[in-house]
Amino acid sequence: MKNFIRLLFFCILVSSFSLKAQEVAILKYQGGGDWYANPTALPNLIKFCNNNIGTTLSSKPETVEVGSSSIFQYPFIHMTGHGNVVFSEEDIENLRNYLLAGGFLHIDDNYGMKPYITREIKRLFPDSNLEELGADHPIFSNSYRFAQGLPKIHEHDGQRPQAFAITFNNRIVLLFTSESDLGDGWEDPTVHNDSAEIREKALKMGANIITYVFKS
């Protein structure tokens, strides 16, 4: 009976994806990393998408915690930061259920996050490996074409930008963008003094990710 009740509750949570079909959220996590980095990034991406690719996303993204059942209300969750990330066992179970039920997590390394988040991703999907997406993947051409794949927005240590994914049933459920700093490019122009060309490139790549989640 206990398992049946848990399954029923899980099914109710899954069905809630349809209640906020055009909603996105920022993931709050533990470990000391600055989950709140780039505060203007996601609102700017939302505005760009609503103005250019026909989405009707809510202009103000919500904040959700990894272990909360409220993550099931948001088909798209964005995660960023510079430092440590720690998921509890309850967080792992909740986030895995969310992703396998149809959710999508975009993790954008704001430089310094990679060793910590890749450790937690392995805990999340111990039987799967992050696989790099080739430039021919549809996520690089569905709304705007990026012939070379993930664009470079900010330079740190000379490494090339890479997009890694975990897939389930032929669908990306987790996208990890590294050595690109998309979120920095989404921020207000005065934050990093990026050129209009750089910001447009970052926003267009972000729009491709949104297209993959909401319009594929």
C-alpha positions in Angstrom: 0.0 0.0 0.0 2.8 2.4 0.9 4.5 1.8 -2.5 1.1 2.4 -4.3 0.6 5.7 -2.5 4.1 6.8 -3.4 3.5 5.8 -7.1 0.2 7.7 -7.1 1.8 10.8 -5.6 4.6 10.6 -8.2 2.0 10.3 -11.1 0.3 13.4 -9.8 3.6 15.3 -9.7 4.4 14.2 -13.3 1.0 15.4 -14.5 1.7 18.8 -13.1 4.1 19.5 -16.0 1.1 20.4 -18.1 -0.1 23.0 -15.5 2.9 25.3 -16.1 3.9 24.3 -19.6 5.7 27.5 -20.3 7.5 28.0 -16.9 11.2 27.9 -16.1 13.0 27.9 -12.8 16.4 28.3 -11.2 17.8 25.5 -9.1 18.9 26.2 -5.5 21.4 23.7 -4.2 23.6 23.0 -1.2 27.4 22.8 -0.9 28.5 26.4 -0.8 28.4 27.1 -4.5 26.7 30.4 -5.6 23.6 29.0 -7.2 22.3 32.6 -7.4 25.0 33.7 -9.8 24.0 35.7 -12.9 20.7 37.1 -11.6 19.8 38.9 -14.8 20.7 36.0 -17.1 17.6 33.9 -17.2 15.1 36.8 -17.2 17.0 38.2 -20.2 16.9 34.9 -22.0 13.2 34.6 -21.3 12.6 38.0 -22.8 14.7 37.2 -25.9 12.8 33.9 -26.5 9.4 35.5 -26.0 10.3 38.2 -28.5 12.0 36.0 -31.1 11.0 32.4 -31.1 7.3 32.6 -30.1 7.4 31.3 -26.6 5.2 32.6 -23.8 7.5 32.0 -20.8 6.7 33.7 -17.5 8.9 36.8 -17.3 10.1 36.0 -13.8 11.7 32.6 -13.2 11.0 30.9 -9.9 13.6 29.4 -7.6 13.2 25.7 -6.6 15.2 23.5 -4.3 16.6 20.2 -5.5 14.7 18.1 -3.1 11.3 19.9 -3.4 8.3 18.3 -5.2 7.7 21.8 -6.7 10.4 21.0 -9.4 7.8 18.9 -11.1 5.9 22.1 -12.0 8.7 23.3 -14.3 9.7 21.6 -17.5 12.9 23.5 -17.7 15.3 24.1 -14.8 18.5 26.1 -15.0 21.5 25.6 -12.7 24.7 27.6 -12.5 27.5 28.7 -10.2 31.3 28.8 -9.7 31.9 26.3 -6.8 30.9 23.3 -4.8 27.6 21.3 -5.3 26.3 18.7 -2.9 23.1 16.7 -3.4 21.7 14.7 -0.5 20.3 11.2 -1.2 16.8 12.6 -1.1 17.9 15.3 -3.6 19.3 12.7 -5.9 16.1 10.6 -5.9 13.9 13.6 -6.4 15.9 15.1 -9.2 16.3 11.7 -11.0 12.6 11.1 -10.8 12.0 14.6 -12.2 14.3 14.1 -15.2 13.0 10.6 -16.0 9.5 11.9 -15.8 10.0 14.4 -18.6 11.9 17.3 -16.9 15.0 19.0 -18.3 18.0 20.4 -16.4 20.5 22.8 -18.0 23.7 23.2 -16.0 25.9 26.1 -17.1 29.3 26.0 -15.6 30.1 29.6 -14.7 33.7 28.5 -14.3 34.9 26.5 -11.4 31.9 24.3 -11.0 32.8 21.3 -13.3 34.7 19.0 -10.9 31.9 19.2 -8.3 28.9 18.9 -10.6 30.3 16.1 -12.7 30.7 14.1 -9.4 27.1 14.7 -8.5 25.9 13.9 -12.0 27.6 10.5 -11.6 25.7 9.9 -8.4 22.5 11.0 -10.2 23.1 8.6 -13.1 25.7 6.0 -12.0 25.1 3.8 -15.1 25.4 6.6 -17.6 28.2 8.8 -18.8 28.1 12.4 -20.0 28.4 12.3 -23.8 29.6 15.2 -25.8 27.2 16.5 -28.4 28.5 16.8 -31.9 28.0 20.0 -33.9 25.4 18.2 -36.0 23.0 17.7 -33.0 19.7 19.5 -33.6 20.1 21.6 -30.5 22.7 23.6 -32.4 20.4 24.4 -35.4 16.7 24.2 -34.4 16.2 28.0 -34.2 19.6 29.4 -34.9 22.5 27.7 -36.6 25.8 27.1 -34.8 27.9 25.3 -37.3 30.7 24.7 -34.8 28.5 23.6 -32.0 28.5 25.3 -28.6 29.8 28.9 -28.9 32.5 30.4 -26.8 31.2 33.4 -24.8 34.0 34.1 -22.2 37.6 33.0 -22.3 39.1 31.6 -19.1 42.0 29.1 -19.7 42.0 28.4 -23.4 39.8 25.3 -23.3 37.2 24.8 -26.1 33.5 25.0 -25.3 31.8 21.7 -24.9 28.2 20.5 -24.4 27.6 17.2 -22.7 24.3 15.4 -22.2 22.6 12.6 -20.4 19.9 11.1 -22.6 16.9 8.9 -21.7 14.6 7.4 -24.3 16.4 9.3 -27.1 15.7 12.6 -25.3 18.3 14.9 -23.6 17.3 15.1 -19.9 20.4 16.8 -18.7 22.6 19.3 -20.6 25.9 20.4 -19.2 27.6 23.4 -20.9 31.3 23.9 -20.0 33.9 26.4 -21.0 31.3 28.6 -22.7 29.7 30.8 -20.0 26.4 31.2 -21.8 24.8 32.7 -18.6 27.4 35.5 -18.6 26.4 36.3 -22.1 22.7 36.4 -21.1 23.3 39.0 -18.4 22.7 42.7 -18.7 25.2 44.4 -21.0 26.7 46.5 -18.1 27.6 43.4 -16.1 30.4 42.1 -18.3 30.6 44.8 -20.9 30.1 42.2 -23.6 29.6 43.3 -27.2 26.2 43.2 -28.8 27.5 40.4 -31.0 28.7 38.2 -28.1 25.4 38.7 -26.2 23.3 37.9 -29.3 25.3 34.7 -29.8 24.8 33.6 -26.2 21.1 34.4 -26.3 20.5 32.6 -29.6 22.2 29.5 -28.2 20.0 29.8 -25.1 17.0 30.1 -27.4 18.0 26.8 -29.1 18.0 25.1 -25.7 14.6 26.5 -24.9 13.3 25.4 -28.3 14.6 21.9 -27.7 12.6 21.7 -24.4 9.4 23.5 -25.3 9.0 23.2 -29.1 10.5 19.8 -30.1 
